[in-house]
């Protein structure tokens, strides 16, 4: 491993986003130290200019040992730390893992970095730290924050910890939209495609404004944004937040129709259902499924939430804007489903 390459730590390095980020950073000329738990979510494959180091951010001894290995190999000098390790649970239930992994795990990492020389600390946050906006408006980084479930709340608290608890760190907060791939991945999108593919009657009912939508972003575009953030580390002011996502979301009804046409060659009928009825139905379905239903009662209250993003800061500071769009990627997603349903379900973590 060439020691002339600037060094970067990437936490959560074996994940869906982590591994491509490691690859992109090596392409940009960095040597990467990938931190993750061994075998989770899958054992990483050997990669040139990437050294994988076991690190459990919930364990101070593990973090200290990992950082000591990096110190010996770098002399304690880093270009950037890209911190993606976090807890995520789409059920909406609270968990002490949000504190153990996301909040305290970040604190442990930053405490061990105090003796290092490093130019930047990148924290991957979420656009969901913001309150939704009115249809026709666009969210900016300085707009109000409002977490509606534990996952974005954990990101708000971790951003605050970094800003206030480690004020001398040159931090950047990338507030990222829901990530999709050419085969799906983003949970709400995947479930929407699944319902329509299976002709599930529940897919015909929606308790919110069907003109509302939520910004998403392709995995490749997120990887590009992170690479640009590291490359421009000297030009980005400390404690800067940057929204990363497609500026204009597809409205729910429009997305329903696109999926319906691609899977069944006709538009998909969507009827409004009152929220109290929808919440009761979601609760019953979840109970009958043993808590395994995707749609939870708390989601019904967020059906009207609209997330459109003003990405002018990303354009200005990173020279970034998305190269992909969900509307043009959706045919790839539905084609991959129709070509190999079992594989598509497996790739998206679904049971058929």
C-alpha positions as CSV (number, residue, x, y, z in Angstrom):
1,X,0.0,0.0,0.0
2,X,1.6,3.2,-1.1
3,X,2.3,5.6,1.7
4,X,2.3,8.6,-0.6
5,X,-1.5,8.3,-0.8
6,X,-3.5,10.5,1.7
7,X,-5.3,8.3,4.2
8,X,-9.1,8.2,4.8
9,X,-11.1,6.2,7.3
10,X,-14.5,4.9,6.1
11,X,-16.8,3.5,8.8
12,X,-19.6,1.2,7.8
13,X,-17.2,0.2,5.0
14,X,-18.8,-3.2,4.1
15,X,-22.3,-1.8,3.6
16,X,-24.3,-1.0,0.5
17,X,-22.8,2.5,0.4
18,X,-19.6,1.9,2.3
19,X,-17.9,-0.4,-0.2
20,X,-18.5,1.7,-3.3
21,X,-17.3,4.8,-1.3
22,X,-14.0,2.9,-0.5
23,X,-13.6,2.0,-4.2
24,X,-14.3,5.6,-5.3
25,X,-11.8,7.0,-2.9
26,X,-9.0,4.6,-4.1
27,X,-9.8,5.8,-7.6
28,X,-9.3,9.4,-6.5
29,X,-5.8,8.5,-5.1
30,X,-6.5,7.8,-1.4
31,X,-5.6,4.8,0.7
32,X,-8.6,3.7,2.7
33,X,-9.0,2.1,6.1
34,X,-12.4,0.4,6.2
35,X,-13.9,0.1,9.7
36,X,-16.7,-2.4,10.2
37,X,-17.7,-5.4,12.2
38,X,-16.3,-8.6,10.8
39,X,-18.8,-10.4,8.6
40,X,-21.5,-7.6,8.7
41,X,-23.3,-7.2,6.5
42,X,-21.0,-9.4,4.5
43,X,-17.3,-10.2,4.7
44,X,-15.4,-7.6,2.6
45,X,-13.3,-8.8,-0.4
46,X,-9.7,-7.8,-0.6
47,X,-9.2,-4.6,-2.5
48,X,-6.1,-2.7,-3.6
49,X,-5.4,0.4,-1.4
50,X,-8.1,-0.7,1.1
51,X,-7.2,-2.2,4.4
52,X,-10.2,-3.6,6.3
53,X,-10.0,-3.3,10.1
54,X,-12.4,-4.8,12.6
55,X,-14.2,-2.1,14.5
56,X,-17.3,-2.1,16.6
57,X,-18.3,1.5,17.4
58,X,-20.3,0.4,20.4
59,X,-17.1,-0.8,22.1
60,X,-14.5,1.6,23.2
61,X,-11.7,-1.0,23.3
62,X,-12.5,-2.0,19.7
63,X,-12.5,1.6,18.5
64,X,-9.2,2.3,20.3
65,X,-7.6,-0.8,18.9
66,X,-8.7,0.1,15.3
67,X,-7.5,3.6,15.6
68,X,-4.1,2.5,17.0
69,X,-3.6,0.3,13.9
70,X,-4.3,3.3,11.7
71,X,-2.0,5.5,13.8
72,X,0.9,3.0,13.2
73,X,0.3,3.0,9.5
74,X,-0.3,6.7,8.9
75,X,1.8,8.4,11.6
76,X,-1.5,9.9,12.9
77,X,-2.3,11.9,9.8
78,X,-5.6,11.6,7.9
79,X,-7.1,13.5,5.0
80,X,-10.7,12.7,6.0
81,X,-12.9,10.5,8.1
82,X,-16.1,9.4,6.3
83,X,-18.4,8.2,9.1
84,X,-21.3,6.1,7.9
85,X,-21.7,3.5,10.7
86,X,-25.1,4.0,12.2
87,X,-28.2,2.1,13.4
88,X,-31.2,2.1,11.1
89,X,-34.6,0.4,11.7
90,X,-37.6,1.2,9.4
91,X,-40.1,-0.2,11.9
92,X,-40.3,3.2,13.6
93,X,-39.7,1.6,17.0
94,X,-37.3,3.2,19.4
95,X,-34.2,1.3,20.3
96,X,-31.2,1.8,22.6
97,X,-29.0,1.0,19.6
98,X,-29.7,4.5,18.2
99,X,-27.8,5.8,21.2
100,X,-25.2,3.0,21.4
101,X,-24.3,2.9,17.7
102,X,-25.2,6.3,16.1
103,X,-24.7,8.8,18.9
104,X,-22.2,7.3,21.4
105,X,-20.4,5.4,18.6
106,X,-19.7,8.7,16.9
107,X,-18.5,10.2,20.2
108,X,-16.1,7.3,20.7
109,X,-14.7,7.7,17.3
110,X,-14.2,11.4,17.7
111,X,-12.6,11.0,21.1
112,X,-10.0,8.6,19.6
113,X,-9.4,11.1,16.8
114,X,-8.3,13.8,19.2
115,X,-4.6,12.8,18.9
116,X,-4.7,12.6,15.1
117,X,-4.1,15.3,12.5
118,X,-7.1,15.2,10.2
119,X,-8.5,17.7,7.7
120,X,-12.2,16.7,7.8
121,X,-14.9,14.7,9.4
122,X,-17.8,13.7,7.1
123,X,-21.0,12.6,8.8
124,X,-23.7,11.0,6.6
125,X,-27.0,12.3,7.9
126,X,-30.4,12.3,6.3
127,X,-32.7,14.9,4.7
128,X,-35.4,13.6,7.2
129,X,-33.8,15.8,9.9
130,X,-35.8,18.6,8.3
131,X,-39.5,19.3,8.6
132,X,-41.3,18.5,5.3
133,X,-42.1,21.4,3.0
134,X,-45.2,22.5,1.2
135,X,-45.7,21.2,-2.3
136,X,-44.0,23.7,-4.6
137,X,-41.4,24.6,-2.0
138,X,-37.9,23.3,-1.5
139,X,-36.0,22.5,1.7
140,X,-32.8,24.3,2.4
141,X,-30.1,23.4,4.9
142,X,-31.0,26.2,7.3
143,X,-34.7,25.3,7.3
144,X,-36.4,24.0,10.5
145,X,-35.7,20.5,11.8
146,X,-38.4,18.1,12.9
147,X,-37.7,14.4,13.4
148,X,-40.9,12.3,13.1
149,X,-39.4,9.0,14.2
150,X,-36.3,7.7,16.0
151,X,-34.0,7.3,13.0
152,X,-33.8,11.0,12.0
153,X,-33.9,12.0,15.7
154,X,-30.7,10.1,16.2
155,X,-29.1,11.9,13.3
156,X,-30.2,15.3,14.7
157,X,-28.7,14.4,18.1
158,X,-25.5,13.2,16.5
159,X,-25.1,16.3,14.4
160,X,-25.5,18.3,17.6
161,X,-22.9,16.2,19.4
162,X,-20.4,16.8,16.6
163,X,-21.0,20.5,16.5
164,X,-21.2,21.2,20.2
165,X,-19.3,18.4,21.8
166,X,-16.4,18.5,19.3
167,X,-16.4,22.1,18.2
168,X,-12.9,22.1,16.8
169,X,-13.6,19.3,14.3
170,X,-13.8,20.4,10.7
171,X,-17.2,18.7,10.2
172,X,-19.4,18.3,7.2
173,X,-23.0,16.9,7.4
174,X,-24.3,15.3,4.2
175,X,-28.1,15.1,4.6
176,X,-28.8,12.4,2.1
177,X,-32.2,11.5,0.5
178,X,-33.4,7.9,0.3
179,X,-30.9,5.9,-1.7
180,X,-32.0,3.7,-4.6
181,X,-30.2,1.5,-7.0
182,X,-30.8,-0.1,-10.4
183,X,-32.6,-3.0,-8.6
184,X,-34.5,-1.0,-6.0
185,X,-33.1,-1.0,-2.4
186,X,-34.9,2.1,-1.0
187,X,-37.5,0.5,1.3
188,X,-40.6,2.6,0.5
189,X,-40.0,2.4,-3.2
190,X,-39.4,-1.3,-3.1
191,X,-42.5,-1.9,-1.1
192,X,-44.5,0.2,-3.5
193,X,-43.2,-1.8,-6.5
194,X,-43.9,-5.0,-4.7
195,X,-47.5,-4.1,-3.9
196,X,-48.3,-3.2,-7.5
197,X,-46.4,-6.3,-8.9
198,X,-48.5,-8.6,-6.6
199,X,-51.7,-6.7,-7.3
200,X,-52.1,-6.2,-3.6
201,X,-55.4,-4.5,-2.9
202,X,-53.7,-2.3,-0.2
203,X,-51.7,-0.8,-3.0
204,X,-54.9,0.9,-4.3
205,X,-55.4,3.0,-1.1
206,X,-53.4,6.0,0.2
207,X,-54.2,8.1,3.2
208,X,-52.3,11.2,2.1
209,X,-52.0,13.8,-0.7
210,X,-51.1,11.9,-3.8
211,X,-49.4,15.0,-5.2
212,X,-46.8,14.8,-2.4
213,X,-43.5,13.0,-2.9
214,X,-40.1,12.4,-1.4
215,X,-36.7,13.1,-2.9
216,X,-34.5,10.1,-3.6
217,X,-30.9,9.7,-4.9
218,X,-29.1,7.0,-6.8
219,X,-26.4,5.2,-5.0
220,X,-23.8,6.2,-7.7
221,X,-24.6,9.9,-7.2
222,X,-24.2,9.6,-3.4
223,X,-20.8,7.9,-3.9
224,X,-19.8,10.8,-6.2
225,X,-21.0,13.4,-3.7
226,X,-18.9,11.8,-0.9
227,X,-15.8,11.7,-3.1
228,X,-16.2,15.3,-4.0
229,X,-16.6,16.2,-0.4
230,X,-13.3,14.6,0.5
231,X,-11.6,16.1,-2.5
232,X,-12.8,19.7,-1.6
233,X,-12.1,19.3,2.1
234,X,-10.0,22.4,2.3
235,X,-12.6,24.6,0.8
236,X,-15.6,23.6,2.9
237,X,-16.1,25.5,6.1
238,X,-16.5,23.6,9.4
239,X,-20.0,22.6,10.5
240,X,-21.4,22.8,6.9
241,X,-24.6,20.9,6.1
242,X,-25.2,19.9,2.5
243,X,-28.4,18.3,1.1
244,X,-27.8,15.5,-1.4
245,X,-30.7,14.3,-3.5
246,X,-32.8,14.8,-6.6
247,X,-34.4,18.2,-6.3
248,X,-37.8,17.3,-7.6
249,X,-39.5,14.2,-6.2
250,X,-42.0,12.2,-8.2
251,X,-45.5,12.6,-6.9
252,X,-47.0,9.5,-5.3
253,X,-49.8,9.1,-7.8
254,X,-47.4,9.7,-10.7
255,X,-45.1,7.0,-9.3
256,X,-48.0,4.6,-8.9
257,X,-48.9,5.1,-12.5
258,X,-45.4,4.7,-13.8
259,X,-45.0,1.4,-11.9
260,X,-48.4,0.2,-13.0
261,X,-47.7,0.9,-16.7
262,X,-44.3,-0.8,-16.5
263,X,-45.6,-3.9,-14.7
264,X,-49.2,-4.3,-15.9
265,X,-49.4,-2.0,-19.0
266,X,-52.0,0.3,-17.4
267,X,-52.2,3.1,-14.9
268,X,-52.7,2.1,-11.3
269,X,-55.9,3.2,-9.6
270,X,-55.2,4.9,-6.2
271,X,-58.1,5.8,-3.9
272,X,-58.0,8.1,-0.9
273,X,-58.6,6.5,2.5
274,X,-59.1,8.5,5.7
275,X,-56.1,8.5,8.0
276,X,-58.0,7.0,11.1
277,X,-59.2,4.1,8.9
278,X,-55.7,3.6,7.5
279,X,-54.1,3.6,10.9
280,X,-56.5,1.1,12.2
281,X,-56.0,-1.1,9.2
282,X,-52.2,-0.8,9.5
283,X,-52.4,-1.8,13.2
284,X,-54.6,-4.8,12.5
285,X,-52.4,-6.0,9.6
286,X,-49.3,-5.6,11.6
287,X,-50.7,-7.6,14.5
288,X,-51.9,-10.4,12.3
289,X,-48.5,-10.6,10.6
290,X,-46.8,-10.8,14.0
291,X,-45.3,-7.3,13.7
292,X,-43.8,-8.1,10.2
293,X,-46.0,-5.8,8.1
294,X,-44.1,-3.0,6.4
295,X,-46.7,-0.3,6.8
296,X,-46.9,0.8,10.4
297,X,-49.5,3.1,12.0
298,X,-46.9,5.8,12.5
299,X,-46.3,6.0,8.7
300,X,-49.9,7.0,8.1
301,X,-49.3,10.3,9.8
302,X,-46.4,11.1,7.4
303,X,-48.3,10.2,4.2
304,X,-48.7,13.9,3.3
305,X,-45.0,14.7,3.9
306,X,-43.3,16.4,0.9
307,X,-39.6,16.5,0.6
308,X,-38.2,18.5,-2.3
309,X,-34.7,19.8,-2.0
310,X,-32.8,22.9,-2.9
311,X,-29.4,21.5,-3.9
312,X,-27.8,24.8,-4.7
313,X,-25.3,24.4,-1.9
314,X,-24.2,21.0,-3.3
315,X,-23.7,22.6,-6.7
316,X,-21.8,25.5,-5.3
317,X,-19.5,23.7,-2.8
318,X,-19.1,20.3,-4.5
319,X,-19.9,21.0,-8.1
320,X,-22.4,18.2,-7.7
321,X,-25.8,17.4,-9.0
322,X,-27.4,14.1,-9.7
323,X,-26.6,12.3,-13.0
324,X,-29.4,9.8,-12.5
325,X,-33.1,10.3,-12.0
326,X,-35.7,7.9,-10.6
327,X,-38.0,8.4,-13.5
328,X,-35.4,7.1,-16.0
329,X,-34.1,4.4,-13.6
330,X,-37.5,2.9,-12.7
331,X,-37.7,0.8,-15.9
332,X,-34.4,-0.9,-14.9
333,X,-35.9,-1.7,-11.5
334,X,-39.2,-3.1,-12.9
335,X,-37.4,-5.0,-15.6
336,X,-35.1,-6.6,-13.1
337,X,-38.2,-7.7,-11.2
338,X,-39.9,-9.2,-14.2
339,X,-36.8,-10.9,-15.5
340,X,-35.9,-12.6,-12.2
341,X,-38.6,-12.2,-9.5
342,X,-36.9,-14.5,-7.0
343,X,-33.5,-12.8,-7.4
344,X,-35.2,-9.3,-7.1
345,X,-36.9,-10.2,-3.9
346,X,-33.7,-11.6,-2.5
347,X,-31.7,-8.6,-3.5
348,X,-34.2,-6.3,-1.8
349,X,-34.5,-8.4,1.4
350,X,-38.1,-9.4,0.7
351,X,-40.0,-12.6,1.2
352,X,-42.1,-13.8,-1.6
